[in-house]
Amino acid sequence: MNRIEKLKNDAYSFEELITLEKNARKLNDRETLALIEISRASKLARGEQPKSTVDDDGVPLTRRGRRDLKAGR
């Protein structure tokens, strides 16, 4: 199954959609961007929520976020 079919069938998680969106923006792929928006909307309509990027104390959960916090950005 290719990427477009997976997007149409809503097979990607929120995290995977973020990565796909970054790549599609670099390539200026309007079809993929439109399908990503539809996929996100359908996930939200079903009650799915994206994972938080910070923990309860406000500390970023990503490596880049922790690095930026240490650097004082």
C-alpha positions as CSV (number, residue, x, y, z in Angstrom):
1,M,0.0,0.0,0.0
2,N,1.5,3.3,-1.0
3,R,1.6,6.6,1.0
4,I,-1.5,8.1,-0.7
5,E,-3.6,5.0,-0.1
6,K,-2.5,4.9,3.6
7,L,-3.5,8.6,4.0
8,K,-6.9,7.9,2.4
9,N,-7.4,4.9,4.7
10,D,-6.3,7.0,7.7
11,A,-3.6,4.5,8.7
12,Y,-1.0,7.0,10.0
13,S,-0.6,8.2,13.6
14,F,-0.4,11.8,14.6
15,E,3.4,11.5,14.9
16,E,3.7,10.0,11.5
17,L,1.5,12.7,10.0
18,I,3.8,15.4,11.4
19,T,6.8,13.8,9.6
20,L,4.8,13.4,6.4
21,E,3.7,17.0,6.5
22,K,7.3,18.2,6.9
23,N,8.4,16.2,3.9
24,A,5.4,17.3,1.8
25,R,6.0,20.9,2.6
26,K,9.7,20.6,1.4
27,L,8.4,19.0,-1.8
28,N,5.4,21.4,-2.1
29,D,3.2,18.3,-2.5
30,R,-0.3,19.8,-2.3
31,E,-2.2,16.5,-2.7
32,T,-0.4,15.0,0.3
33,L,-0.9,18.1,2.4
34,A,-4.6,18.1,1.7
35,L,-4.9,14.4,2.6
36,I,-3.0,15.0,5.9
37,E,-5.4,17.8,6.8
38,I,-8.4,15.4,6.2
39,S,-6.7,12.6,8.1
40,R,-6.1,14.9,11.1
41,A,-9.6,16.1,11.1
42,S,-11.1,12.6,10.9
43,K,-8.9,11.5,13.8
44,L,-10.0,14.5,15.9
45,A,-13.6,13.8,15.0
46,R,-13.3,10.2,16.3
47,G,-11.9,11.5,19.5
48,E,-8.2,10.6,19.1
49,Q,-5.8,13.1,20.5
50,P,-2.1,13.8,19.6
51,K,0.4,12.9,22.3
52,S,1.6,15.8,24.4
53,T,5.1,17.2,23.6
54,V,5.7,18.1,27.3
55,D,5.4,16.2,30.5
56,D,3.4,17.3,33.6
57,D,6.3,19.5,34.8
58,G,6.6,21.3,31.5
59,V,9.8,19.5,30.4
60,P,9.9,18.8,26.7
61,L,9.7,15.1,25.8
62,T,11.7,15.3,22.6
63,R,15.5,15.3,22.4
64,R,15.5,18.6,20.6
65,G,13.2,20.2,23.1
66,R,15.4,19.1,26.0
67,R,18.5,20.4,24.2
68,D,16.9,23.7,23.5
69,L,15.9,24.0,27.2
70,K,19.4,23.4,28.3
71,A,20.7,26.0,25.8
72,G,18.3,28.5,27.2
73,R,16.4,29.1,23.9
